[in-house]
């Protein structure tokens, strides 16, 4: 999923009036040797609940179509719960009326569930992706700069830019110090080291455009500069970005995954600060009459108009309401004079509407979402 927003938008176009099967499970590495791991049993129980629900449907043809499709999906379901398969968080999406099956694998947990609706159920995937969004780890040392892409729980090296300094033509700095003093080698070595440091400073300033290019191309939401503060400070100054967080630790000899694990706490804190800043921005804009909105009712109204640019939702929020024949969404305070259909999962519908309109979505952690408690955990930044 190199372009996660495009993937999610494509996923919400998966619609089928008979039904779309959405399955999520999280593998437990400690149970890999088990013939029947607990996560597989949980998913089977969820599927059993769907079968019981479908068995009670009065429409025989629709009932038969769903049960037949579930039977045909058995090989894919076995793969989904197979301990030998890769991925911690796994998902499968399949429309009842065709043979298309879409699978997703992440290295972060997802909410275990099985859902049968007329559209693909994406909220667990959106939540997992939001809490592990693409980030860049830039390891800075006197040997050079190493870039690591860290997304959805997986980390891999992108490139290394070596600091190769050819000193062969440099005049040997040895002998007496200035004025024939006895400060011989030490003074000359200091001058030699300062010359190397000057070249290293220029190198780090020269690397900044490449770091910016990679950050944009890989959609990094956060960039961590990791290494000696004397070096990361130089690169941070050259980047001129509020995204950048400096981490004072040395991990350049570790593997990409080891380095990511080493700075996991700093990355989580950076994401929390970023989300909190989004909430503050939306709240300040809304309260000053700018391009922001707070609360479920107001956000739904502007989402219906296609004015939402960035939807903010509390990860623990649960909302219900109504949907009109035109597809517009309404909260529970909507006048009953309108002809509306009950919508028990308004959170899922808001995510779908945002993706359909090309809006961004951020699912907020508990701490970042706390200021939105008076507003039912919902806010948005607007296009106009």
Buried (B, 14 or more C-beta within 10 A) or exposed (E): BEEBBEBBBEBBEBBBEBBBBBBBBBBBEEBEEEEEBEBBEBBBEBBEEBBEEBEEEEEEEBBEBBBEBBEEBEEBBEEBBBBEEEBBBBBBBBBBBEEEBBBBBBBBBBBBBBBBBEBBBBBBBBBBBBBBBBBBBBBBBBBBBBBBBBBBBBBEBBEEBEBEEEEEEEEEBEEEBEEEEEEEEEBBEEEBEEBBBEBBBEBBBEBBEEBBEBBEEBBBBBBBBBBBBEBBBBBBEBBEEEBBBBBEBBBBEBEBBEBBBBBEEBBBEBBBEBBBEBBEBBBEBBEEEEBBBBBBBBBBBBBBEBBBBBBBBBBEBEBEBBBBEEEBBBBEEBEEEEEBEEBEBBBBBBBBBBBBBEBBBBBBBEEBBEBBEEBBBBBBBBBE
